[in-house]
Amino acid sequence: MTDKKTTPWWRGASVYQIYVRSFCDWNGDGQGDLAGVLSKLDYLVDLGVDAVWLSPIHPSPNRDWGYDVADYEAVHPDYGTMADFEALLAAAHERGIRILLDEPLAHTSDEHAWFHESLEGGDKADWYVWADAKPDGTAPNNWLSAFGGPAWAYQPLRRKAYHHKFLRQQPKLNWHNPDTRQAILGVLDFWLDKGVDGFRLDVANAYLHDATLTDNPVETSTGNWRWAAVANFQKHWNDSNLVENIPVLDEVRRTVDKHRDRFAFGEFSEEAARCGGFAAPDEGLHAGYSFPLLQAHKLNAKFIRDHFTMLEDHPAHWPCLSFCNHDIMRTVSRFGDGSPELAKLMLAVLLALRGTVLIYQGEELGLPEVELLREQLRDPVGDVYWPAHKGRDGCRTPMPWSHGPSLGFSAGTPWLPAAAEHVGLTVEIQEQNPDSPLNFTRALIAARKASVALRLGDITFLDTPEPLLAFERTHGDERIRCVFNMSGTAISGSLPEGETLLACGEIDGGHLGPYGLRISRLG
């Protein structure tokens, strides 16, 4: 029997990610807001989730839609006031739902007061990463921005360039500076003192950079500046993924751990194997996720089996699991035909695996990606890379609640268009259909909560041929077998004979229908 007093609440929890601007608009201005989130808390209670992860809620010029923070200790006027946040926090806690904030701590907006002071020199001169240009006037080194071009912007006022791993308007904070670090940790204390239950930490692998500003290695096979490491810290980008980042993350965790029952998990955007170092019981953050499951485009049992086998090579690491989020194409569009059966399969795989589950808003509805015209895009990625990359707005369109011009999201004109693709998939429609992805998700989360093995148990993958994925979750005397048909055609499979907890797809004579599954208790 698991001791609830010693097992952290977040182990095996289901965390629901809310992209606030697109979730629910309460005041009718076309932007989702905190009052809108509060109005939907009972929906989240019925869904059964343990916690909510809110996208950044701070004031921002919205160059990167909140991931360019202008004031860490305030609320964006589009979303409401600090009183609105405090009301949401209290109401969520009354319902047993925890609130996690999304904090981009690697960089700020260039409109943050810290950057203005750094630009002027003085006490905050070294709070950001500044360097002299080379004698020929070019960038200090070959580091590249994730959004294209050199990762340096020259500032005539200081006659230096500042580093930006992302947009030019997102200058990189200098975590090597102890004063900067203390100020950033103070941000966490500010919100923890208000009662938030923890944080999702944006690009947590990129807090520390090589202070010598050494060039990144050139991959000789392509000539590109790319990190070619597989599973060690000897090969790395010099602007991120440093082994020295572990004690920095550990300091973040100790700040969070000063407050009881809190949780800090990180986005580690480069390499899955590195999560074992960046998040472990005694070092780094409590947990984290990386991008292999988010970047895969082929539904493949072997890929999932191999990925989690690799994670099990770091048994001390507790993973966070997700198939989509605000940056990634929606699951049913990325992996297949967008059908309700595929949506149910992927939700079942997600909720049966070992880890803390991250469910992106609308994933429980089986929402597909939305096709937008270029003139409808608001995302800088789409603006820079169109048409090769159409940006991230296709997964950020308004949540479809009910019938009507904006699908129940807003009484005004939504900041992104309500999707025609979602008209038949609203919450209102799915609540009336017992076989809908929404009601299936509710049953899945309830089954996970009722089973210690599914929440916390060990995982053992069974040797099955494609396209069959099978594994067992065990804890004490409880043994759960999970079998999934990862293809759109019926297959023969050795199905468990025990008590069926959940099943989907035609199961007849040992056959699993397209995207069929069965989760059974064997002991």
N, C-alpha and C positions, 0 to 999 in steps of 0.2 A: 504494500500500500504506500502510495506517495505521500510524503509529509507536506501538506499544504503550507505549513509554517516556514519550511526551508526551501521550497521550490518557488523561484521568482514567478510572478504572475504572467510575465511575458513569454515564458517558455511554452511553446505550443499554442500561443494565443492567435486569434484572428484579428488582424489590424486592417481597418478600412481606410483607404486613402481618399481624401476629399480634395479635389481641385476647386478651391473655394469660389473662384470667379465663374465657374460653370456648374455649380451644384444646385443652388436655389436662390433666386432673387426675391427678397422680401419687400423691398421698397420700390420696385418697378423701374429702376434706372438702367436695366439691361445687364448689370453686373451682379453675379452671385455675392452674397454677403453673410456675415456671421449670424444675423437674425434668421436668414434663410436656413442655415445649418441647424440652428436651434429648433426651427419649426419641423425638421425632419428627424429629430432624435428618436422618436418612437418608431420610425421606419427602421432605424439602425438597431433598436432594441429587438424588434421582430426578426430582423436578419440574424441576430445572435452574436454580433461581433463584440470583442472585448475592449477595443480601443479604436480611436480615430486619429489618423495622421492628417493634419491640415497642411496644405501647401502654404508657402510663406505669406504671412498676414501683415507684414510690416510696410510702412511707407516706402514707395519705390517709384522711380520715373517710368518703370515698366518697359525698359529696353529689353529685358529678358523676363518680363512678367513676374516680378517679385523676387527673382533670384539675383537681383541687383538692389541690395538693401540700402536705403538712405537713412534709416534710423531704426536700430535694433530694439529699442525700448518703447515703441509706439505701434499703433494699429493704422493700417492704410485707411484713409477716409472712404474709399470705395467700399470697404468691408464693414465700416461702422466705427465704433469708439471703443476705448478700453473698457467702458462699462458694458458694452455689448459682449466683449470677449469674456469678461468676468461672469456675466449672466449665463453665457453658453457653458463655461467651465463648471459652474455650480449645477446647472441643469443636467449636464452629462454625468457628473459624479452622483447626483441623486438617482440616476438610472443605472448606475454601475458601469458606465462607459468612461474609459480614460482618454485623455487628450494629449496628443504628441504634436509638437511644433516642428516644422521644417526649417532648419537654420543653415543658411549658406555662410559658413564662417571662413572660407578660404579667400574670399574677396568681398568687396562692398561695391556699391554704386560710386561712380565718380562724383555724385552729388552728396555723398555722405560728408558730414562735418569733419570727420577724421581726415579724409583725403584733401579737403580744402586746406586744412592746417598743415598737412604734410607737404602740399604743393608750395606753401609759403615758407617752408623750413621751420626752424625752431624746435620745440620739444617733440613734435610728432614727425620730424623730417624722415626718420627711418621706420615709421609704422607701416610703410609699403615698400615694395621691392623696386628700388631705383638703381640705375647703372648708367655709366657714361657710354655714349655711342663709340664705335670704333673710329680710329683716325680718319677713315674714308667716309665717315658719316653714316655708315650702315648700323644695323641693330647690334646690340652688345653680344649676342650669340645667335645660334641657329634655332632656338626654341620657337615652336609654332603654336599659334592659337588653334583651339579646337574648332573655332568658327571660321578659320581660313586666314592665311597670311602670317607674317611674323607676330610673335607674342609680345611685342614691344611697341609702345607709342611714345614718340618724342614730345617733351613738354618744354617749350621755349622759356617759360618763366623760371624753371629750375635748370635749364640747359642739360637735362638728363632725360632718359627714357624710363618709363615705368613698365613693369611686367603685367600682362593680362593673359591668363590661360584661356579665357573665353572672349567675350566682347571687349572692344577697346574701352567701353564705358564700365568695365568691371575690373578695376585695379586690384592686384593681388596683395593681400595683407602679408606683412613680414612676421611670421610666427617665430623667427629667430630672436626678435626683439622682446625681452621679458615684459616691457611695459605694454606692448601690443597684446601679448599673450594674456596678461592679467586682465586687460580690458575686455577681451573676447570671453574669457571665463566668467567675467562679471555679468556678461549678457545672459549666460546660462543661469547664474544665480538669481538674476532679476526675475526670470520667468518661473524658475523652480520655487522661489519664494511666493509667487502668486498661486502656486498649486498645480502647475502643469505636470504631467506624469512622465515626461521625457521628450526625446528629440529624435527626429530623423536628420542626419548630418550629411549635407550635400558634399559631393566629391571629397570625402574624408581622407582619401588617399593622397590628396594634393595640398595638405596644410604646409608641409615642409618642402623646401627646395634646396638644391645644392648651393650653398652660400658663395662658392667660388665661381658660380655662373658658367661652369664648364659646358661646352657644346654637348648636345645629345648625340649618341653614336649614330652613324649612318649605316643603314642596312645595305650591305654591298650588293645584294642580289637585285635590289630595286633602285638604289640610290636615294631612297626616301629617308627622312628622319623619323624613324619608327623605333619603338621599344620592341625588341625581339625576344625578351625573356619568356620562359615557360613557367618555371616554378622556383626561382631563386632570386635573391636580392643582389647578386653580383652584376646582373645585367638589368639596367633600368633606365628610365628617363631621368635626367638630372633635374627636371622641374617637378617631379612627383614620384610616388612609389618608393621613397627611400626607406631603408630599414630604420633610420632615425625617426621616422614618423610614428613608430610604435610607442615610445615613451611620451610623445606629445598626445597621442590618443589616450594613453593611460592617464595622463593628467586631466584630460576632459572627463574621462570616466570617474576618476576620484572626485571631481567636482560634483558630478551627478550623484554619486554614491553618498555624499554628505547628507542627501535628502532621502528619506526612506521610500522604498518601493518604486524607484524611478528606473527608466530604461533609456539607453542611448544606442542606436544602431546606425551604421554608416553605409553610405553608397561608396563602393570601391569600384571605380569605373574602368579599371584596366584589366585585372587578372584574377581569376577565380581562386587559384591556389594561394594567392597572397592574403586572402581573407583569414586563413588560419593564423597568420601573424598579427593582422590588424585587429582581430577580435577573438579573444580567448578568455578563459576564466580568470586568469591572473594578470593579463596584459591587454592593452588596447581597449576597444569598446566592448559592450556586452555581446553584440552580434553585428552582422553586416550581410550585404548582398553584393554580388558582382553581376556582370552582364551576359554570360553565356546563355542562360535561359531566356533573357530578354532579347538577345540578338539572333537566336536561332530562327530559321525560316522553314525548316522541314520537320514535320512531326515524325520523330524517330525514337523508338524505344531504346535502342542502344545508346543514343546520345544522352538521354536522361539517366540511364543506368550508369554510364561511364562518368557523367558529371557528379552524381551523388556518391559514387565509389571514390572519386577523387576527394570529395569533401570528407568522407569517412576516414581518409588518410590523416585528417586533422581532427581526431575525435573530440578534442577539447573545444573546438569551435562550434558554436551554435549558430546555424544559418538562418537567414531570412529568405523566404521563397516568394518569387513573383514571376508571372508570365507577361505582365504589361503594367505600364504606369503612364504618367503624364508626358513622358519623353518617347514612348515606344508605341508602334502600331498595335492596335487592339488584337487580342489573342486569336479570335476566330477568323480574322482577315489574314493574319500572318501565317497561320498554320493550315488553313484549308478553306472550306466552302461557306463558312459563316453560318452553318446550320445550328439549330438549338441542340442537336445531339452532340456536335463537336464542342459547343459551349459547356454542356454538362460534363463531358469527358474531361476537359481541361480543368474545370473546377474541381472535379473529383480527384484527379491526379494531384493538383495543388494541395488540397486539404487532406490528402492521405499521406503525403510525404512528411519527413521529419524536419521540423523547423518551426519558426514563427511565420505565419502566412500573411502576405500583403495582398489585399484585394483592392483593385482600382475601381473607383466609382463606375457603375454601369457594367462591370465585368459579370456581376451576378445576374444581369439581364441578357447576357450574350450579345452585347452591342458590337456591331462591326465598325471598322474604320470608315470615316466619312470622306467622300471625295469633294474637295473644295476647289474653286477657281482661284487663280493666283491673286486676283484683286480682293478676295475674301480673307486672305491669310493675314495673321497678326504676328506670326512667329518669325524672328530674325533668321533662323536656320533656313526656312523656306525662301526668304527673300534673297539670301546669299547663294543658295545652291540650286534654286529652281532651274530646270525641271528635273535634274538628276535626283534631288531630294525635295519633296513637297512640304517639308516642315513637319511640325508636331501638332498642328491644329486639328488634324483629322481625328485625334483621340481626345481632344479638349473641348469638343462641342457640348452644348448644354445637356444636362441630364434630362431624359424624357420621363416626365411624371404622369402626364395625362393627355387627353386630346386638346386641340386648340392650336393657334398659330405658332406658339413657341413651346408646345408640348408641356405646358404647365410650369415651365421654368421661370417665366417672367411675364408681367403685365405690360412691359415695355418692349423695346427692340433689343434682342440679345446681342452681346458683344461679338459672338460668333453665331452664325445661323443655326437654328434648330434643324436637325438633319431629317431629310425625307426618308433616309434609310432606317430611321428609328421609330417611324410612326406606328408600326405594328408591334413594337417591343416596349411600350411604356409600362411603368409600374402598375398603373391602373388596369391595363389589359392582363398583365401577367399574374396579378393577384387573383384574378378570376379563373385562371387556368391551373389546375392542380399539377399538370405535367410541365409547367413552364420552367425555364432555367432559374427564375427567382425562387420559386417554391422548392426546387431541387437544392438550391444553395442553402436555403434555410434548413432543410433536412440534413444536408452534409455537415453544416456547422454544429447542429444539435448532436449528430452522431459523434463528431470529433470531441465535443465537450463531454459527452457521456462515456468516452473511452479513454482511459489513461494510456493505453497502448498507442492510440492514434495521436494523442497530444505529446506524449513524452517518451514513448517506447523506442527501442532500438529498431533499426531497419535492416533487412536482409533481402537482397535482390535474388530472384530465382532465375535459373538458366533457361530462358524461353526464347524461341526464335522470333524474328520479326514477323508481323508487327505487334506481337504480344508483349506487353510489359506486365510483370508480376513481381510483387514483393510482399514480405510479411513484416508487420509491426508487432513487437512483443514487449510486454512489461509484466514481470512476475508470472502469474499463471494465465494472463490474458494474451491471446494470440489472434491477430487479425490478418487475413490474407486478402490482398487487393489485386485484381486482375483487370487489365484494360486492353481493349482492341484499339490500337493506335492508327487504324486505317478506316477508310470509308467503305470497305467491303466486309462481308461476313467471313468469319474464320472459325475453325475448330479450336477449342481450347479446353484444357483440363481445369474445370471449374471446381471451386471448393464445395464440399458437401455440408458445411456447417450452417449456422444460423445466418441468413442473409440480412445484412444491415441496410444495404442500399444496392439497387441494381438499376440498370438503364440499358435500353436496346434489346432487341429480340434475343432471348436466351432459350434455345430449344434443342434438346438432344446433344448438349455439349457444345453448342455453337453460340458465339457472340455476334450480334448484329453489328452493322457499321457503327463505329465509335461506342460499342457496347462495353459495359463494365459490370463488375460485381465485387462488392466489399462484404466479406463474411467473417463471422467470429468462429474460430475453430476451437477455442478453449478459453 
